Amino acid sequence: KKRTPDCKIVRRNGRLYIINKKNPKYKQRQG
Protein backbone atom coordinates (compact mmCIF):
# COMPACT_ATOMS: atom_id res chain seq x y z
CA LYS A 1 0.00 0.00 0.00
CA LYS A 2 1.34 3.38 -0.91
CA ARG A 3 0.28 6.08 1.49
CA THR A 4 2.26 8.96 0.04
CA PRO A 5 3.65 9.69 -3.43
CA ASP A 6 7.19 9.58 -2.00
CA CYS A 7 6.89 5.98 -0.87
CA LYS A 8 9.14 3.40 -2.45
CA ILE A 9 8.68 -0.33 -2.35
CA VAL A 10 11.90 -2.24 -1.83
CA ARG A 11 12.21 -6.00 -1.93
CA ARG A 12 14.92 -7.58 0.20
CA ASN A 13 15.33 -11.20 1.23
CA GLY A 14 11.81 -11.99 0.08
CA ARG A 15 10.33 -9.24 2.23
CA LEU A 16 8.59 -6.08 1.14
CA TYR A 17 9.74 -2.85 2.69
CA ILE A 18 8.04 0.49 2.22
CA ILE A 19 10.40 3.37 2.73
CA ASN A 20 9.82 7.08 2.55
CA LYS A 21 12.80 9.41 2.45
CA LYS A 22 10.80 12.53 3.29
CA ASN A 23 8.69 10.89 5.99
CA PRO A 24 10.53 8.04 7.74
CA LYS A 25 7.53 7.48 10.00
CA TYR A 26 5.76 5.86 7.06
CA LYS A 27 8.10 2.86 7.20
CA GLN A 28 6.29 -0.44 7.00
CA ARG A 29 7.27 -4.05 6.73
CA GLN A 30 5.29 -6.77 5.00
CA GLY A 31 5.84 -10.48 4.59
PQR file of N, CA, C, O and H, with PARSE charges and radii, in Angstrom:
ATOM      1  N   LYS A   1       0.850  -1.198   0.000 -0.4000 1.5000
ATOM      2  CA  LYS A   1       0.000   0.000   0.000 -0.0000 2.0000
ATOM      3  C   LYS A   1       0.881   1.242   0.000  0.5500 1.7000
ATOM      4  O   LYS A   1       1.810   1.369   0.798 -0.5500 1.4000
ATOM      5  N   LYS A   2       0.577   2.121  -0.883 -0.4000 1.5000
ATOM      6  CA  LYS A   2       1.340   3.377  -0.907 -0.0000 2.0000
ATOM      7  C   LYS A   2       0.501   4.460  -0.245  0.5500 1.7000
ATOM      8  O   LYS A   2      -0.617   4.743  -0.675 -0.5500 1.4000
ATOM      9  H   LYS A   2      -0.177   2.018  -1.532  0.4000 1.0000
ATOM     10  N   ARG A   3       1.036   5.047   0.778 -0.4000 1.5000
ATOM     11  CA  ARG A   3       0.283   6.081   1.490 -0.0000 2.0000
ATOM     12  C   ARG A   3       0.628   7.467   0.961  0.5500 1.7000
ATOM     13  O   ARG A   3      -0.225   8.354   0.934 -0.5500 1.4000
ATOM     14  H   ARG A   3       1.945   4.817   1.127  0.4000 1.0000
ATOM     15  N   THR A   4       1.861   7.650   0.547 -0.4000 1.5000
ATOM     16  CA  THR A   4       2.265   8.959   0.035 -0.0000 2.0000
ATOM     17  C   THR A   4       2.980   8.769  -1.290  0.5500 1.7000
ATOM     18  O   THR A   4       3.501   7.688  -1.563 -0.5500 1.4000
ATOM     19  H   THR A   4       2.553   6.929   0.569  0.4000 1.0000
ATOM     20  N   PRO A   5       3.011   9.794  -2.107 -0.5600 1.5000
ATOM     21  CA  PRO A   5       3.655   9.690  -3.429  0.2800 2.0000
ATOM     22  C   PRO A   5       5.157   9.452  -3.314  0.5500 1.7000
ATOM     23  O   PRO A   5       5.787   9.024  -4.281 -0.5500 1.4000
ATOM     24  N   ASP A   6       5.738   9.723  -2.148 -0.4000 1.5000
ATOM     25  CA  ASP A   6       7.189   9.577  -2.002 -0.0000 2.0000
ATOM     26  C   ASP A   6       7.583   8.181  -1.543  0.5500 1.7000
ATOM     27  O   ASP A   6       8.764   7.890  -1.358 -0.5500 1.4000
ATOM     28  H   ASP A   6       5.226  10.071  -1.362  0.4000 1.0000
ATOM     29  N   CYS A   7       6.585   7.317  -1.360 -0.4000 1.5000
ATOM     30  CA  CYS A   7       6.892   5.977  -0.871 -0.0000 2.0000
ATOM     31  C   CYS A   7       7.549   5.141  -1.953  0.5500 1.7000
ATOM     32  O   CYS A   7       7.199   5.223  -3.130 -0.5500 1.4000
ATOM     33  H   CYS A   7       5.625   7.554  -1.510  0.4000 1.0000
ATOM     34  N   LYS A   8       8.505   4.339  -1.525 -0.4000 1.5000
ATOM     35  CA  LYS A   8       9.138   3.403  -2.452 -0.0000 2.0000
ATOM     36  C   LYS A   8       8.990   2.000  -1.900  0.5500 1.7000
ATOM     37  O   LYS A   8       9.065   1.785  -0.690 -0.5500 1.4000
ATOM     38  H   LYS A   8       8.789   4.272  -0.568  0.4000 1.0000
ATOM     39  N   ILE A   9       8.783   1.054  -2.786 -0.4000 1.5000
ATOM     40  CA  ILE A   9       8.684  -0.331  -2.354 -0.0000 2.0000
ATOM     41  C   ILE A   9       9.992  -1.030  -2.675  0.5500 1.7000
ATOM     42  O   ILE A   9      10.421  -1.074  -3.828 -0.5500 1.4000
ATOM     43  H   ILE A   9       8.722   1.228  -3.769  0.4000 1.0000
ATOM     44  N   VAL A  10      10.616  -1.569  -1.652 -0.4000 1.5000
ATOM     45  CA  VAL A  10      11.897  -2.239  -1.826 -0.0000 2.0000
ATOM     46  C   VAL A  10      11.747  -3.695  -1.424  0.5500 1.7000
ATOM     47  O   VAL A  10      11.141  -4.009  -0.400 -0.5500 1.4000
ATOM     48  H   VAL A  10      10.267  -1.533  -0.715  0.4000 1.0000
ATOM     49  N   ARG A  11      12.302  -4.574  -2.236 -0.4000 1.5000
ATOM     50  CA  ARG A  11      12.212  -6.001  -1.934 -0.0000 2.0000
ATOM     51  C   ARG A  11      13.584  -6.484  -1.484  0.5500 1.7000
ATOM     52  O   ARG A  11      14.573  -6.289  -2.190 -0.5500 1.4000
ATOM     53  H   ARG A  11      12.794  -4.318  -3.068  0.4000 1.0000
ATOM     54  N   ARG A  12      13.650  -7.109  -0.319 -0.4000 1.5000
ATOM     55  CA  ARG A  12      14.920  -7.577   0.198 -0.0000 2.0000
ATOM     56  C   ARG A  12      14.709  -8.881   0.949  0.5500 1.7000
ATOM     57  O   ARG A  12      13.900  -8.949   1.875 -0.5500 1.4000
ATOM     58  H   ARG A  12      12.847  -7.267   0.255  0.4000 1.0000
ATOM     59  N   ASN A  13      15.428  -9.902   0.555 -0.4000 1.5000
ATOM     60  CA  ASN A  13      15.326 -11.200   1.232 -0.0000 2.0000
ATOM     61  C   ASN A  13      13.897 -11.721   1.249  0.5500 1.7000
ATOM     62  O   ASN A  13      13.461 -12.329   2.226 -0.5500 1.4000
ATOM     63  H   ASN A  13      16.085  -9.847  -0.197  0.4000 1.0000
ATOM     64  N   GLY A  14      13.177 -11.480   0.170 -0.4000 1.5000
ATOM     65  CA  GLY A  14      11.809 -11.993   0.083 -0.0000 2.0000
ATOM     66  C   GLY A  14      10.822 -11.202   0.910  0.5500 1.7000
ATOM     67  O   GLY A  14       9.672 -11.615   1.063 -0.5500 1.4000
ATOM     68  H   GLY A  14      13.531 -10.986  -0.624  0.4000 1.0000
ATOM     69  N   ARG A  15      11.255 -10.057   1.456 -0.4000 1.5000
ATOM     70  CA  ARG A  15      10.326  -9.242   2.229 -0.0000 2.0000
ATOM     71  C   ARG A  15      10.083  -7.927   1.512  0.5500 1.7000
ATOM     72  O   ARG A  15      10.923  -7.450   0.749 -0.5500 1.4000
ATOM     73  H   ARG A  15      12.189  -9.721   1.333  0.4000 1.0000
ATOM     74  N   LEU A  16       8.932  -7.357   1.769 -0.4000 1.5000
ATOM     75  CA  LEU A  16       8.594  -6.080   1.143 -0.0000 2.0000
ATOM     76  C   LEU A  16       8.774  -4.973   2.168  0.5500 1.7000
ATOM     77  O   LEU A  16       8.200  -5.014   3.256 -0.5500 1.4000
ATOM     78  H   LEU A  16       8.249  -7.745   2.389  0.4000 1.0000
ATOM     79  N   TYR A  17       9.567  -3.999   1.810 -0.4000 1.5000
ATOM     80  CA  TYR A  17       9.745  -2.851   2.690 -0.0000 2.0000
ATOM     81  C   TYR A  17       9.193  -1.621   2.002  0.5500 1.7000
ATOM     82  O   TYR A  17       9.385  -1.433   0.801 -0.5500 1.4000
ATOM     83  H   TYR A  17      10.033  -3.965   0.926  0.4000 1.0000
ATOM     84  N   ILE A  18       8.506  -0.785   2.761 -0.4000 1.5000
ATOM     85  CA  ILE A  18       8.037   0.486   2.219 -0.0000 2.0000
ATOM     86  C   ILE A  18       8.816   1.588   2.919  0.5500 1.7000
ATOM     87  O   ILE A  18       8.713   1.773   4.132 -0.5500 1.4000
ATOM     88  H   ILE A  18       8.349  -0.937   3.737  0.4000 1.0000
ATOM     89  N   ILE A  19       9.593   2.313   2.132 -0.4000 1.5000
ATOM     90  CA  ILE A  19      10.404   3.367   2.730 -0.0000 2.0000
ATOM     91  C   ILE A  19      10.015   4.716   2.145  0.5500 1.7000
ATOM     92  O   ILE A  19       9.621   4.827   0.984 -0.5500 1.4000
ATOM     93  H   ILE A  19       9.677   2.163   1.147  0.4000 1.0000
ATOM     94  N   ASN A  20      10.137   5.729   2.979 -0.4000 1.5000
ATOM     95  CA  ASN A  20       9.816   7.078   2.548 -0.0000 2.0000
ATOM     96  C   ASN A  20      10.928   7.995   3.030  0.5500 1.7000
ATOM     97  O   ASN A  20      11.136   8.157   4.232 -0.5500 1.4000
ATOM     98  H   ASN A  20      10.457   5.639   3.922  0.4000 1.0000
ATOM     99  N   LYS A  21      11.644   8.595   2.081 -0.4000 1.5000
ATOM    100  CA  LYS A  21      12.799   9.407   2.455 -0.0000 2.0000
ATOM    101  C   LYS A  21      12.360  10.700   3.131  0.5500 1.7000
ATOM    102  O   LYS A  21      13.040  11.188   4.033 -0.5500 1.4000
ATOM    103  H   LYS A  21      11.475   8.464   1.104  0.4000 1.0000
ATOM    104  N   LYS A  22      11.226  11.261   2.704 -0.4000 1.5000
ATOM    105  CA  LYS A  22      10.797  12.531   3.288 -0.0000 2.0000
ATOM    106  C   LYS A  22      10.104  12.306   4.630  0.5500 1.7000
ATOM    107  O   LYS A  22      10.182  13.150   5.523 -0.5500 1.4000
ATOM    108  H   LYS A  22      10.673  10.864   1.971  0.4000 1.0000
ATOM    109  N   ASN A  23       9.430  11.173   4.767 -0.4000 1.5000
ATOM    110  CA  ASN A  23       8.687  10.890   5.995 -0.0000 2.0000
ATOM    111  C   ASN A  23       9.036   9.504   6.506  0.5500 1.7000
ATOM    112  O   ASN A  23       8.323   8.550   6.196 -0.5500 1.4000
ATOM    113  H   ASN A  23       9.367  10.488   4.042  0.4000 1.0000
ATOM    114  N   PRO A  24      10.097   9.355   7.271 -0.5600 1.5000
ATOM    115  CA  PRO A  24      10.530   8.035   7.736  0.2800 2.0000
ATOM    116  C   PRO A  24       9.485   7.359   8.606  0.5500 1.7000
ATOM    117  O   PRO A  24       9.546   6.146   8.802 -0.5500 1.4000
ATOM    118  N   LYS A  25       8.534   8.108   9.129 -0.4000 1.5000
ATOM    119  CA  LYS A  25       7.534   7.479   9.996 -0.0000 2.0000
ATOM    120  C   LYS A  25       6.591   6.589   9.210  0.5500 1.7000
ATOM    121  O   LYS A  25       5.821   5.828   9.795 -0.5500 1.4000
ATOM    122  H   LYS A  25       8.484   9.094   8.970  0.4000 1.0000
ATOM    123  N   TYR A  26       6.644   6.679   7.883 -0.4000 1.5000
ATOM    124  CA  TYR A  26       5.762   5.856   7.058 -0.0000 2.0000
ATOM    125  C   TYR A  26       6.355   4.485   6.777  0.5500 1.7000
ATOM    126  O   TYR A  26       5.824   3.731   5.962 -0.5500 1.4000
ATOM    127  H   TYR A  26       7.269   7.297   7.407  0.4000 1.0000
ATOM    128  N   LYS A  27       7.454   4.159   7.449 -0.4000 1.5000
ATOM    129  CA  LYS A  27       8.099   2.865   7.203 -0.0000 2.0000
ATOM    130  C   LYS A  27       7.178   1.719   7.581  0.5500 1.7000
ATOM    131  O   LYS A  27       6.554   1.738   8.642 -0.5500 1.4000
ATOM    132  H   LYS A  27       7.886   4.772   8.111  0.4000 1.0000
ATOM    133  N   GLN A  28       7.095   0.731   6.719 -0.4000 1.5000
ATOM    134  CA  GLN A  28       6.287  -0.444   7.004 -0.0000 2.0000
ATOM    135  C   GLN A  28       7.043  -1.674   6.576  0.5500 1.7000
ATOM    136  O   GLN A  28       7.947  -1.607   5.744 -0.5500 1.4000
ATOM    137  H   GLN A  28       7.602   0.716   5.857  0.4000 1.0000
ATOM    138  N   ARG A  29       6.667  -2.806   7.153 -0.4000 1.5000
ATOM    139  CA  ARG A  29       7.269  -4.054   6.727 -0.0000 2.0000
ATOM    140  C   ARG A  29       6.166  -5.056   6.459  0.5500 1.7000
ATOM    141  O   ARG A  29       5.224  -5.183   7.241 -0.5500 1.4000
ATOM    142  H   ARG A  29       5.932  -2.861   7.829  0.4000 1.0000
ATOM    143  N   GLN A  30       6.289  -5.768   5.351 -0.4000 1.5000
ATOM    144  CA  GLN A  30       5.293  -6.765   4.998 -0.0000 2.0000
ATOM    145  C   GLN A  30       5.982  -8.065   4.666  0.5500 1.7000
ATOM    146  O   GLN A  30       7.095  -8.068   4.139 -0.5500 1.4000
ATOM    147  H   GLN A  30       7.055  -5.665   4.716  0.4000 1.0000
ATOM    148  N   GLY A  31       5.315  -9.195   4.979 -0.4000 1.5000
ATOM    149  CA  GLY A  31       5.843 -10.480   4.591 -0.0000 2.0000
ATOM    150  C   GLY A  31       6.698 -11.118   5.660  0.5500 1.7000
ATOM    151  O   GLY A  31       7.214 -12.219   5.463 -0.5500 1.4000
ATOM    152  H   GLY A  31       4.411  -9.193   5.407  0.4000 1.0000
TER
END
